[in-house]
Amino acid sequence: MKNLFFFILLLAGLSSFAQTAPELYAKAQTAAEKQAWTYVEVYLDDAIALDGNQAEYYYLRGKSNMAETTDTAKYVKAIHDFNKAIELKTAHKDIYQNLALVKQAFAQECNIRAERGDTSLFKRAIFYALGSISDFESAKKIEDNPKYNAHIADLKKLVSLSN
């Protein structure tokens, strides 16, 4: 199974040889529609290597990293990608919303681990919960959406439990 995974990555890497960044991004979008997240990451890694100044590339890779995971390393990668997308293209509600969601998911995962006795990530969970509140508030300034209030309330509750 492990060999098959690496073979797929190799094929994806070879298929992206000598393509432009926009072509690779288009392939990543198609792979994302099919929820083929491994391919999305491979195509976007190559696209970013060719042109690292496109917010859309980082945004989609961030979404890929946060898809169907409880892997804290993937959450950190998604946070990095969303922050880079914001750096390149400010005031975009979807970027702030997804950044807030991934921080919220990370904080919740850390909280679950803390309840199981692994308190090593608990301070980091509170840090990301507070950051998530700020990101939801930034998204709310761009688009007033009631769902942001619900997320903010949930996160404030999580932070208050830590006191």
Buried (B, 14 or more C-beta within 10 A) or exposed (E): EEEEEEEBBEEBEEBBEEBEBBBBBBBBBEBBEEEBBEBBBBBBBBBBEBEEEBBBBBBBBBBBBBBEBEEBEBBBBBBBBBBBBBEBBEEBBBBBBBBBBBBBBBBBBBBEBBEEEEEEBBEBBBBBBBBBBBBBBBBBEBEEBEEBEEBBEBBEEBBEEEE
